[in-house]
């Protein structure tokens, strides 16, 4: 799956439009495109009265959802970096979430 994109469509700075379409198709096909448009915050550990809620029934599902989101986000970030020319990787690997990387490639090249 990555082979064609990697060899024929690696982002080099001059081909952003085609690269962004291909990345979008690739991520949409793997049901992770939403990570380019959303972020997720770490679940809060305190309630409005500043009491610890980590042992409550509401906290655990939020934590699990956040951990799953982090795994998917890491895969999306690595996919985008893999599909960039070597001289661009250093510039974009500094972004800690996929949406930030996506937004900043658009700002620079879109």
C-alpha positions as CSV (number, residue, x, y, z in Angstrom):
1,X,0.0,0.0,0.0
2,X,2.7,2.5,0.9
3,X,5.0,1.5,-2.0
4,X,3.3,3.4,-4.7
5,X,2.8,6.5,-2.5
6,X,6.4,6.3,-1.3
7,X,8.0,6.0,-4.7
8,X,5.7,8.1,-6.8
9,X,4.2,10.6,-4.4
10,X,6.6,11.4,-1.7
11,X,6.2,15.0,-0.5
12,X,9.1,17.1,-1.8
13,X,7.6,20.5,-1.4
14,X,6.4,20.9,-5.0
15,X,3.7,18.3,-5.0
16,X,1.7,19.1,-1.9
17,X,-1.8,18.9,-3.6
18,X,-1.3,15.4,-5.0
19,X,0.5,14.2,-1.8
20,X,-2.3,15.5,0.5
21,X,-4.9,13.7,-1.7
22,X,-3.0,10.5,-1.6
23,X,-2.4,10.7,2.1
24,X,-6.1,11.4,2.6
25,X,-7.1,8.4,0.5
26,X,-4.7,6.2,2.3
27,X,-5.8,7.3,5.8
28,X,-9.5,7.3,4.9
29,X,-9.1,3.7,3.6
30,X,-7.7,2.7,7.0
31,X,-10.4,4.5,8.9
32,X,-8.1,7.0,10.6
33,X,-8.6,10.2,8.5
34,X,-10.4,11.9,11.4
35,X,-7.1,12.1,13.2
36,X,-6.1,14.8,10.6
37,X,-9.0,17.0,11.7
38,X,-9.4,16.3,15.4
39,X,-7.3,16.1,18.6
40,X,-8.0,14.6,22.0
41,X,-7.1,15.8,25.4
42,X,-5.8,13.7,28.3
43,X,-8.8,12.8,30.5
44,X,-9.0,14.9,33.6
45,X,-8.2,13.1,36.9
46,X,-10.1,15.6,39.1
47,X,-13.7,16.5,39.4
48,X,-15.1,20.0,39.9
49,X,-14.4,19.7,43.6
50,X,-10.8,18.7,42.9
51,X,-11.4,15.1,44.0
52,X,-9.5,12.3,42.4
53,X,-11.8,10.5,39.9
54,X,-9.3,7.9,38.5
55,X,-11.1,5.1,40.3
56,X,-14.6,6.0,39.0
57,X,-16.5,4.2,36.3
58,X,-16.5,7.3,34.1
59,X,-12.7,7.8,34.0
60,X,-11.6,4.4,32.8
61,X,-13.5,4.4,29.4
62,X,-12.1,8.0,28.8
63,X,-8.6,6.8,29.5
64,X,-8.9,3.8,27.2
65,X,-10.3,5.9,24.4
66,X,-7.4,8.4,24.8
67,X,-4.8,5.6,24.7
68,X,-6.4,4.1,21.6
69,X,-6.4,7.6,20.0
70,X,-2.7,8.0,20.8
71,X,-1.9,4.7,19.1
72,X,-3.7,5.6,16.0
73,X,-2.3,9.1,16.0
74,X,1.2,7.8,16.2
75,X,0.6,5.5,13.2
76,X,-0.8,8.4,11.2
77,X,2.2,10.6,12.1
78,X,4.6,7.9,11.1
79,X,2.7,7.3,7.8
80,X,2.9,10.9,6.9
81,X,6.6,11.1,7.7
82,X,7.3,7.9,5.8
83,X,5.7,9.6,2.8
84,X,7.9,12.7,2.9
85,X,11.2,13.3,1.2
86,X,14.1,12.7,3.6
87,X,15.0,16.4,3.8
88,X,11.6,17.3,5.1
89,X,11.3,14.7,7.9
90,X,13.3,16.7,10.4
91,X,11.1,19.8,9.8
92,X,7.8,17.9,10.4
93,X,8.6,15.3,13.0
94,X,8.6,18.0,15.7
95,X,4.8,18.0,15.6
96,X,3.5,15.7,18.3
97,X,0.0,15.0,16.9
98,X,-1.0,14.2,13.3
99,X,-3.4,17.2,13.1
100,X,-0.6,19.6,13.9
101,X,1.7,18.0,11.3
102,X,-1.2,18.0,8.7
103,X,-2.0,21.7,9.4
104,X,1.6,22.7,9.2
105,X,2.3,21.0,5.9
106,X,-0.8,22.8,4.5
107,X,0.5,26.1,5.9
108,X,3.8,25.6,4.3
109,X,2.9,24.1,0.9
110,X,-0.9,24.3,0.5
